[in-house]
Amino acid sequence: MQDMIKRIVEADNHAKALEEANEKAARIERQKIEEQAEAIYQKYMNQAQEEVAKNDAYLRVRMDRKLRDISARQESALIKLKSDFEQNRDRWVDEIVSRVLS
C-alpha cells in the first residue's frame, strides 16, 4: 500500500513537472511567435515607409514641375495682357468715353 501511494505521488510529481515543462515551452513558443510577428510587422512598416518616401519625392518633383508650368503660363498671359493694354489703351478709353457720352 505504501508503495502504491509512493507511485501515485511520484506519478503526480512527474505529471506536474511535465505540465510545468509544457507551460514553459508554450510561453517560449508564444514569445517566439510574438517576436516573429513584430519582426514581420517592422519589416513591412519599413518597406511601406520607404515606398511612401519614394512616392513623396516623386510627387514633389511632379508638383514642382506643374507649378513651374503654371507660373510660366501665367507670366505669358500677363505679358500678353500688358501688351494688349499698351496697344489698345487709347482706343478703349476713347470707346468708353464715346459710349458714356452717347
N, CA, C and O atoms as CSV, one atom per row, in Angstrom:
chain,resi,resn,atom,element,x,y,z
A,1,MET,N,N,0.827,-1.174,0.000
A,1,MET,CA,C,0.000,0.000,0.000
A,1,MET,C,C,0.884,1.256,0.000
A,1,MET,O,O,0.648,2.202,-0.751
A,2,GLN,N,N,1.881,1.236,0.841
A,2,GLN,CA,C,2.845,2.340,0.921
A,2,GLN,C,C,3.491,2.553,-0.455
A,2,GLN,O,O,3.657,3.681,-0.919
A,3,ASP,N,N,3.839,1.458,-1.073
A,3,ASP,CA,C,4.471,1.501,-2.388
A,3,ASP,C,C,3.517,2.101,-3.426
A,3,ASP,O,O,3.936,2.865,-4.296
A,4,MET,N,N,2.262,1.755,-3.328
A,4,MET,CA,C,1.255,2.258,-4.244
A,4,MET,C,C,1.093,3.772,-4.075
A,4,MET,O,O,1.006,4.495,-5.068
A,5,ILE,N,N,1.053,4.251,-2.855
A,5,ILE,CA,C,0.923,5.688,-2.574
A,5,ILE,C,C,2.162,6.415,-3.081
A,5,ILE,O,O,2.072,7.503,-3.650
A,6,LYS,N,N,3.310,5.800,-2.868
A,6,LYS,CA,C,4.570,6.395,-3.327
A,6,LYS,C,C,4.563,6.537,-4.852
A,6,LYS,O,O,5.002,7.555,-5.389
A,7,ARG,N,N,4.063,5.514,-5.539
A,7,ARG,CA,C,3.983,5.565,-7.002
A,7,ARG,C,C,3.003,6.643,-7.471
A,7,ARG,O,O,3.256,7.342,-8.452
A,8,ILE,N,N,1.904,6.765,-6.770
A,8,ILE,CA,C,0.909,7.783,-7.120
A,8,ILE,C,C,1.503,9.176,-6.933
A,8,ILE,O,O,1.319,10.049,-7.782
A,9,VAL,N,N,2.214,9.389,-5.827
A,9,VAL,CA,C,2.845,10.687,-5.552
A,9,VAL,C,C,3.905,10.974,-6.613
A,9,VAL,O,O,3.995,12.092,-7.120
A,10,GLU,N,N,4.703,9.965,-6.944
A,10,GLU,CA,C,5.732,10.143,-7.973
A,10,GLU,C,C,5.086,10.447,-9.325
A,10,GLU,O,O,5.559,11.310,-10.065
A,11,ALA,N,N,4.018,9.744,-9.639
A,11,ALA,CA,C,3.317,9.992,-10.903
A,11,ALA,C,C,2.738,11.395,-10.921
A,11,ALA,O,O,2.779,12.084,-11.940
A,12,ASP,N,N,2.195,11.814,-9.776
A,12,ASP,CA,C,1.641,13.166,-9.669
A,12,ASP,C,C,2.748,14.211,-9.829
A,12,ASP,O,O,2.576,15.201,-10.540
A,13,ASN,N,N,3.875,13.984,-9.170
A,13,ASN,CA,C,5.007,14.905,-9.291
A,13,ASN,C,C,5.527,14.939,-10.724
A,13,ASN,O,O,5.858,16.000,-11.254
A,14,HIS,N,N,5.594,13.774,-11.333
A,14,HIS,CA,C,6.044,13.692,-12.721
A,14,HIS,C,C,5.070,14.447,-13.640
A,14,HIS,O,O,5.498,15.163,-14.545
A,15,ALA,N,N,3.771,14.283,-13.405
A,15,ALA,CA,C,2.746,14.969,-14.201
A,15,ALA,C,C,2.861,16.480,-14.021
A,15,ALA,O,O,2.747,17.232,-14.988
A,16,LYS,N,N,3.085,16.925,-12.786
A,16,LYS,CA,C,3.255,18.354,-12.525
A,16,LYS,C,C,4.495,18.888,-13.234
A,16,LYS,O,O,4.464,19.977,-13.806
A,17,ALA,N,N,5.565,18.139,-13.197
A,17,ALA,CA,C,6.799,18.551,-13.872
A,17,ALA,C,C,6.577,18.647,-15.375
A,17,ALA,O,O,7.031,19.594,-16.018
A,18,LEU,N,N,5.870,17.652,-15.940
A,18,LEU,CA,C,5.556,17.694,-17.364
A,18,LEU,C,C,4.667,18.895,-17.703
A,18,LEU,O,O,4.861,19.560,-18.721
A,19,GLU,N,N,3.697,19.155,-16.837
A,19,GLU,CA,C,2.809,20.284,-17.068
A,19,GLU,C,C,3.591,21.601,-17.024
A,19,GLU,O,O,3.384,22.476,-17.865
A,20,GLU,N,N,4.473,21.736,-16.060
A,20,GLU,CA,C,5.291,22.949,-15.966
A,20,GLU,C,C,6.201,23.083,-17.185
A,20,GLU,O,O,6.369,24.178,-17.723
A,21,ALA,N,N,6.780,21.975,-17.614
A,21,ALA,CA,C,7.645,21.999,-18.796
A,21,ALA,C,C,6.843,22.389,-20.031
A,21,ALA,O,O,7.315,23.171,-20.857
A,22,ASN,N,N,5.635,21.849,-20.161
A,22,ASN,CA,C,4.770,22.192,-21.297
A,22,ASN,C,C,4.371,23.668,-21.260
A,22,ASN,O,O,4.357,24.336,-22.294
A,23,GLU,N,N,4.047,24.171,-20.073
A,23,GLU,CA,C,3.684,25.581,-19.943
A,23,GLU,C,C,4.866,26.474,-20.290
A,23,GLU,O,O,4.715,27.494,-20.963
A,24,LYS,N,N,6.057,26.070,-19.815
A,24,LYS,CA,C,7.252,26.848,-20.118
A,24,LYS,C,C,7.517,26.832,-21.628
A,24,LYS,O,O,7.819,27.870,-22.217
A,25,ALA,N,N,7.406,25.668,-22.243
A,25,ALA,CA,C,7.610,25.552,-23.689
A,25,ALA,C,C,6.577,26.384,-24.440
A,25,ALA,O,O,6.900,27.030,-25.437
A,26,ALA,N,N,5.337,26.367,-23.964
A,26,ALA,CA,C,4.279,27.152,-24.608
A,26,ALA,C,C,4.582,28.645,-24.487
A,26,ALA,O,O,4.401,29.386,-25.453
A,27,ARG,N,N,5.045,29.105,-23.305
A,27,ARG,CA,C,5.406,30.517,-23.126
A,27,ARG,C,C,6.539,30.899,-24.067
A,27,ARG,O,O,6.509,31.959,-24.691
A,28,ILE,N,N,7.528,30.039,-24.163
A,28,ILE,CA,C,8.666,30.302,-25.057
A,28,ILE,C,C,8.195,30.392,-26.504
A,28,ILE,O,O,8.609,31.292,-27.234
A,29,GLU,N,N,7.342,29.475,-26.922
A,29,GLU,CA,C,6.816,29.485,-28.292
A,29,GLU,C,C,5.973,30.728,-28.553
A,29,GLU,O,O,6.067,31.329,-29.623
A,30,ARG,N,N,5.134,31.123,-27.562
A,30,ARG,CA,C,4.336,32.343,-27.718
A,30,ARG,C,C,5.250,33.559,-27.873
A,30,ARG,O,O,5.005,34.443,-28.694
A,31,GLN,N,N,6.315,33.576,-27.056
A,31,GLN,CA,C,7.255,34.689,-27.130
A,31,GLN,C,C,7.946,34.711,-28.497
A,31,GLN,O,O,8.116,35.774,-29.093
A,32,LYS,N,N,8.343,33.536,-28.987
A,32,LYS,CA,C,8.965,33.470,-30.313
A,32,LYS,C,C,8.009,33.962,-31.392
A,32,LYS,O,O,8.396,34.716,-32.284
A,33,ILE,N,N,6.762,33.528,-31.300
A,33,ILE,CA,C,5.746,33.934,-32.277
A,33,ILE,C,C,5.546,35.447,-32.222
A,33,ILE,O,O,5.465,36.099,-33.263
A,34,GLU,N,N,5.465,36.007,-31.017
A,34,GLU,CA,C,5.300,37.449,-30.872
A,34,GLU,C,C,6.504,38.197,-31.453
A,34,GLU,O,O,6.338,39.223,-32.113
A,35,GLU,N,N,7.709,37.685,-31.208
A,35,GLU,CA,C,8.913,38.315,-31.751
A,35,GLU,C,C,8.931,38.242,-33.272
A,35,GLU,O,O,9.296,39.206,-33.945
A,36,GLN,N,N,8.530,37.083,-33.811
A,36,GLN,CA,C,8.477,36.946,-35.271
A,36,GLN,C,C,7.422,37.871,-35.861
A,36,GLN,O,O,7.640,38.499,-36.897
A,37,ALA,N,N,6.271,37.948,-35.186
A,37,ALA,CA,C,5.205,38.830,-35.665
A,37,ALA,C,C,5.686,40.284,-35.648
A,37,ALA,O,O,5.431,41.030,-36.593
A,38,GLU,N,N,6.370,40.683,-34.595
A,38,GLU,CA,C,6.901,42.047,-34.506
A,38,GLU,C,C,7.940,42.296,-35.589
A,38,GLU,O,O,7.966,43.367,-36.195
A,39,ALA,N,N,8.797,41.307,-35.834
A,39,ALA,CA,C,9.823,41.455,-36.886
A,39,ALA,C,C,9.165,41.606,-38.256
A,39,ALA,O,O,9.578,42.443,-39.060
A,40,ILE,N,N,8.144,40.795,-38.518
A,40,ILE,CA,C,7.426,40.882,-39.796
A,40,ILE,C,C,6.734,42.233,-39.909
A,40,ILE,O,O,6.772,42.869,-40.963
A,41,TYR,N,N,6.100,42.672,-38.823
A,41,TYR,CA,C,5.424,43.965,-38.816
A,41,TYR,C,C,6.424,45.082,-39.110
A,41,TYR,O,O,6.164,45.951,-39.942
A,42,GLN,N,N,7.560,45.055,-38.429
A,42,GLN,CA,C,8.581,46.088,-38.633
A,42,GLN,C,C,9.106,46.065,-40.074
A,42,GLN,O,O,9.324,47.111,-40.684
A,43,LYS,N,N,9.304,44.859,-40.603
A,43,LYS,CA,C,9.796,44.737,-41.977
A,43,LYS,C,C,8.833,45.410,-42.948
A,43,LYS,O,O,9.250,46.201,-43.794
A,44,TYR,N,N,7.545,45.094,-42.825
A,44,TYR,CA,C,6.569,45.658,-43.743
A,44,TYR,C,C,6.342,47.147,-43.492
A,44,TYR,O,O,6.084,47.898,-44.432
A,45,MET,N,N,6.435,47.581,-42.240
A,45,MET,CA,C,6.315,49.008,-41.960
A,45,MET,C,C,7.491,49.771,-42.557
A,45,MET,O,O,7.311,50.858,-43.106
A,46,ASN,N,N,8.688,49.212,-42.455
A,46,ASN,CA,C,9.860,49.853,-43.051
A,46,ASN,C,C,9.720,49.927,-44.568
A,46,ASN,O,O,10.028,50.951,-45.179
A,47,GLN,N,N,9.254,48.841,-45.167
A,47,GLN,CA,C,9.043,48.845,-46.617
A,47,GLN,C,C,7.992,49.880,-47.004
A,47,GLN,O,O,8.144,50.594,-47.995
A,48,ALA,N,N,6.930,49.952,-46.214
A,48,ALA,CA,C,5.870,50.920,-46.503
A,48,ALA,C,C,6.394,52.349,-46.368
A,48,ALA,O,O,6.075,53.209,-47.189
A,49,GLN,N,N,7.197,52.602,-45.336
A,49,GLN,CA,C,7.754,53.942,-45.156
A,49,GLN,C,C,8.699,54.302,-46.299
A,49,GLN,O,O,8.711,55.444,-46.760
A,50,GLU,N,N,9.483,53.343,-46.753
A,50,GLU,CA,C,10.367,53.596,-47.893
A,50,GLU,C,C,9.546,53.906,-49.139
A,50,GLU,O,O,9.883,54.818,-49.895
A,51,GLU,N,N,8.485,53.163,-49.353
A,51,GLU,CA,C,7.620,53.383,-50.511
A,51,GLU,C,C,6.956,54.756,-50.433
A,51,GLU,O,O,6.861,55.464,-51.436
A,52,VAL,N,N,6.503,55.124,-49.250
A,52,VAL,CA,C,5.892,56.438,-49.061
A,52,VAL,C,C,6.911,57.537,-49.342
A,52,VAL,O,O,6.589,58.538,-49.983
A,53,ALA,N,N,8.131,57.353,-48.867
A,53,ALA,CA,C,9.181,58.351,-49.098
A,53,ALA,C,C,9.474,58.492,-50.592
A,53,ALA,O,O,9.636,59.605,-51.094
A,54,LYS,N,N,9.542,57.348,-51.308
A,54,LYS,CA,C,9.783,57.413,-52.753
A,54,LYS,C,C,8.636,58.123,-53.462
A,54,LYS,O,O,8.857,58.976,-54.323
A,55,ASN,N,N,7.408,57.763,-53.091
A,55,ASN,CA,C,6.239,58.393,-53.713
A,55,ASN,C,C,6.198,59.878,-53.391
A,55,ASN,O,O,5.853,60.693,-54.246
A,56,ASP,N,N,6.547,60.227,-52.171
A,56,ASP,CA,C,6.554,61.629,-51.765
A,56,ASP,C,C,7.552,62.416,-52.606
A,56,ASP,O,O,7.240,63.501,-53.097
A,57,ALA,N,N,8.745,61.870,-52.769
A,57,ALA,CA,C,9.764,62.548,-53.581
A,57,ALA,C,C,9.290,62.689,-55.031
A,57,ALA,O,O,9.444,63.747,-55.641
A,58,TYR,N,N,8.719,61.627,-55.569
A,58,TYR,CA,C,8.220,61.662,-56.945
A,58,TYR,C,C,7.122,62.719,-57.095
A,58,TYR,O,O,7.125,63.500,-58.047
A,59,LEU,N,N,6.195,62.733,-56.153
A,59,LEU,CA,C,5.091,63.690,-56.239
A,59,LEU,C,C,5.575,65.129,-56.065
A,59,LEU,O,O,5.044,66.044,-56.695
A,60,ARG,N,N,6.575,65.331,-55.218
A,60,ARG,CA,C,7.124,66.681,-55.050
A,60,ARG,C,C,7.743,67.173,-56.364
A,60,ARG,O,O,7.527,68.315,-56.768
A,61,VAL,N,N,8.503,66.313,-57.017
A,61,VAL,CA,C,9.111,66.687,-58.296
A,61,VAL,C,C,8.024,67.000,-59.316
A,61,VAL,O,O,8.107,67.987,-60.047
A,62,ARG,N,N,7.007,66.150,-59.354
A,62,ARG,CA,C,5.914,66.341,-60.310
A,62,ARG,C,C,5.153,67.641,-60.040
A,62,ARG,O,O,4.827,68.380,-60.968
A,63,MET,N,N,4.876,67.913,-58.767
A,63,MET,CA,C,4.157,69.140,-58.419
A,63,MET,C,C,5.012,70.382,-58.675
A,63,MET,O,O,4.492,71.412,-59.103
A,64,ASP,N,N,6.304,70.291,-58.420
A,64,ASP,CA,C,7.193,71.415,-58.726
A,64,ASP,C,C,7.181,71.715,-60.225
A,64,ASP,O,O,7.137,72.874,-60.637
A,65,ARG,N,N,7.222,70.664,-61.026
A,65,ARG,CA,C,7.190,70.833,-62.483
A,65,ARG,C,C,5.871,71.481,-62.912
A,65,ARG,O,O,5.859,72.385,-63.747
A,66,LYS,N,N,4.766,71.010,-62.334
A,66,LYS,CA,C,3.463,71.587,-62.684
A,66,LYS,C,C,3.397,73.056,-62.251
A,66,LYS,O,O,2.867,73.901,-62.973
A,67,LEU,N,N,3.934,73.345,-61.078
A,67,LEU,CA,C,3.930,74.723,-60.593
A,67,LEU,C,C,4.734,75.631,-61.516
A,67,LEU,O,O,4.318,76.751,-61.811
A,68,ARG,N,N,5.885,75.146,-61.969
A,68,ARG,CA,C,6.687,75.939,-62.906
A,68,ARG,C,C,5.933,76.159,-64.218
A,68,ARG,O,O,5.956,77.255,-64.776
A,69,ASP,N,N,5.260,75.107,-64.707
A,69,ASP,CA,C,4.487,75.243,-65.945
A,69,ASP,C,C,3.363,76.263,-65.782
A,69,ASP,O,O,3.147,77.107,-66.651
A,70,ILE,N,N,2.663,76.178,-64.678
A,70,ILE,CA,C,1.552,77.112,-64.427
A,70,ILE,C,C,2.083,78.531,-64.295
A,70,ILE,O,O,1.501,79.470,-64.837
A,71,SER,N,N,3.186,78.687,-63.576
A,71,SER,CA,C,3.777,80.021,-63.422
A,71,SER,C,C,4.214,80.587,-64.762
A,71,SER,O,O,4.041,81.777,-65.023
A,72,ALA,N,N,4.778,79.740,-65.610
A,72,ALA,CA,C,5.203,80.190,-66.940
A,72,ALA,C,C,4.002,80.618,-67.773
A,72,ALA,O,O,4.066,81.624,-68.479
A,73,ARG,N,N,2.906,79.864,-67.698
A,73,ARG,CA,C,1.697,80.224,-68.453
A,73,ARG,C,C,1.101,81.530,-67.934
A,73,ARG,O,O,0.649,82.371,-68.710
A,74,GLN,N,N,1.107,81.687,-66.609
A,74,GLN,CA,C,0.586,82.928,-66.039
A,74,GLN,C,C,1.449,84.124,-66.450
A,74,GLN,O,O,0.933,85.190,-66.786
A,75,GLU,N,N,2.740,83.933,-66.420
A,75,GLU,CA,C,3.648,85.006,-66.831
A,75,GLU,C,C,3.411,85.366,-68.302
A,75,GLU,O,O,3.395,86.541,-68.670
A,76,SER,N,N,3.229,84.346,-69.127
A,76,SER,CA,C,2.963,84.575,-70.543
A,76,SER,C,C,1.649,85.321,-70.731
A,76,SER,O,O,1.569,86.253,-71.532
A,77,ALA,N,N,0.618,84.913,-69.994
A,77,ALA,CA,C,-0.684,85.578,-70.097
A,77,ALA,C,C,-0.578,87.026,-69.623
A,77,ALA,O,O,-1.175,87.920,-70.223
A,78,LEU,N,N,0.178,87.262,-68.553
A,78,LEU,CA,C,0.355,88.619,-68.051
A,78,LEU,C,C,1.058,89.498,-69.087
A,78,LEU,O,O,0.662,90.643,-69.302
A,79,ILE,N,N,2.090,88.969,-69.721
A,79,ILE,CA,C,2.804,89.718,-70.760
A,79,ILE,C,C,1.858,90.058,-71.911
A,79,ILE,O,O,1.870,91.176,-72.426
A,80,LYS,N,N,1.032,89.073,-72.313
A,80,LYS,CA,C,0.085,89.318,-73.410
A,80,LYS,C,C,-0.942,90.373,-73.016
A,80,LYS,O,O,-1.270,91.248,-73.817
A,81,LEU,N,N,-1.450,90.297,-71.790
A,81,LEU,CA,C,-2.431,91.284,-71.344
A,81,LEU,C,C,-1.825,92.684,-71.294
A,81,LEU,O,O,-2.459,93.656,-71.705
A,82,LYS,N,N,-0.599,92.781,-70.790
A,82,LYS,CA,C,0.066,94.085,-70.750
A,82,LYS,C,C,0.273,94.622,-72.176
A,82,LYS,O,O,0.076,95.809,-72.434
A,83,SER,N,N,0.666,93.745,-73.079
A,83,SER,CA,C,0.865,94.149,-74.474
A,83,SER,C,C,-0.444,94.630,-75.084
A,83,SER,O,O,-0.490,95.672,-75.737
A,84,ASP,N,N,-1.525,93.850,-74.863
A,84,ASP,CA,C,-2.846,94.253,-75.377
A,84,ASP,C,C,-3.255,95.602,-74.793
A,84,ASP,O,O,-3.796,96.455,-75.497
A,85,PHE,N,N,-2.996,95.785,-73.517
A,85,PHE,CA,C,-3.345,97.049,-72.877
A,85,PHE,C,C,-2.576,98.206,-73.504
A,85,PHE,O,O,-3.153,99.239,-73.842
A,86,GLU,N,N,-1.272,98.020,-73.656
A,86,GLU,CA,C,-0.447,99.084,-74.231
A,86,GLU,C,C,-0.891,99.415,-75.662
A,86,GLU,O,O,-0.902,100.585,-76.045
A,87,GLN,N,N,-1.251,98.419,-76.440
A,87,GLN,CA,C,-1.634,98.640,-77.831
A,87,GLN,C,C,-3.028,99.255,-77.960
A,87,GLN,O,O,-3.283,100.035,-78.877
A,88,ASN,N,N,-3.931,98.901,-77.037
A,88,ASN,CA,C,-5.332,99.285,-77.212
A,88,ASN,C,C,-5.837,100.300,-76.191
A,88,ASN,O,O,-7.009,100.675,-76.225
A,89,ARG,N,N,-4.998,100.735,-75.313
A,89,ARG,CA,C,-5.424,101.605,-74.215
A,89,ARG,C,C,-6.149,102.846,-74.734
A,89,ARG,O,O,-7.261,103.140,-74.294
A,90,ASP,N,N,-5.545,103.558,-75.644
A,90,ASP,CA,C,-6.151,104.799,-76.133
A,90,ASP,C,C,-7.482,104.536,-76.834
A,90,ASP,O,O,-8.448,105.277,-76.652
A,91,ARG,N,N,-7.521,103.487,-77.626
A,91,ARG,CA,C,-8.765,103.145,-78.344
A,91,ARG,C,C,-9.867,102.800,-77.357
A,91,ARG,O,O,-11.012,103.219,-77.527
A,92,TRP,N,N,-9.519,102.022,-76.308
A,92,TRP,CA,C,-10.520,101.620,-75.311
A,92,TRP,C,C,-11.022,102.839,-74.534
A,92,TRP,O,O,-12.220,102.959,-74.275
A,93,VAL,N,N,-10.132,103.724,-74.171
A,93,VAL,CA,C,-10.540,104.930,-73.455
A,93,VAL,C,C,-11.495,105.748,-74.316
A,93,VAL,O,O,-12.535,106.209,-73.846
A,94,ASP,N,N,-11.128,105.920,-75.583
A,94,ASP,CA,C,-11.978,106.674,-76.497
A,94,ASP,C,C,-13.348,106.014,-76.646
A,94,ASP,O,O,-14.376,106.692,-76.669
A,95,GLU,N,N,-13.349,104.707,-76.744
A,95,GLU,CA,C,-14.609,103.982,-76.915
A,95,GLU,C,C,-15.471,104.099,-75.671
A,95,GLU,O,O,-16.682,104.294,-75.780
A,96,ILE,N,N,-14.870,103.984,-74.484
A,96,ILE,CA,C,-15.625,104.115,-73.235
A,96,ILE,C,C,-16.221,105.515,-73.111
A,96,ILE,O,O,-17.391,105.679,-72.764
A,97,VAL,N,N,-15.406,106.506,-73.398
A,97,VAL,CA,C,-15.890,107.893,-73.325
A,97,VAL,C,C,-17.016,108.105,-74.324
A,97,VAL,O,O,-18.023,108.735,-74.001
A,98,SER,N,N,-16.856,107.589,-75.522
A,98,SER,CA,C,-17.865,107.720,-76.559
A,98,SER,C,C,-19.184,107.082,-76.122
A,98,SER,O,O,-20.249,107.665,-76.320
A,99,ARG,N,N,-19.119,105.925,-75.548
A,99,ARG,CA,C,-20.349,105.217,-75.119
A,99,ARG,C,C,-21.002,105.939,-73.935
A,99,ARG,O,O,-22.228,106.008,-73.847
A,100,VAL,N,N,-20.191,106.468,-73.039
A,100,VAL,CA,C,-20.750,107.165,-71.885
A,100,VAL,C,C,-21.453,108.449,-72.336
A,100,VAL,O,O,-22.513,108.800,-71.817
A,101,LEU,N,N,-20.862,109.133,-73.289
A,101,LEU,CA,C,-21.407,110.407,-73.729
A,101,LEU,C,C,-22.552,110.252,-74.738
A,101,LEU,O,O,-23.279,111.211,-74.996
A,102,SER,N,N,-22.712,109.090,-75.293
A,102,SER,CA,C,-23.761,108.880,-76.305
A,102,SER,C,C,-25.136,108.858,-75.729
A,102,SER,O,O,-26.110,108.690,-76.463
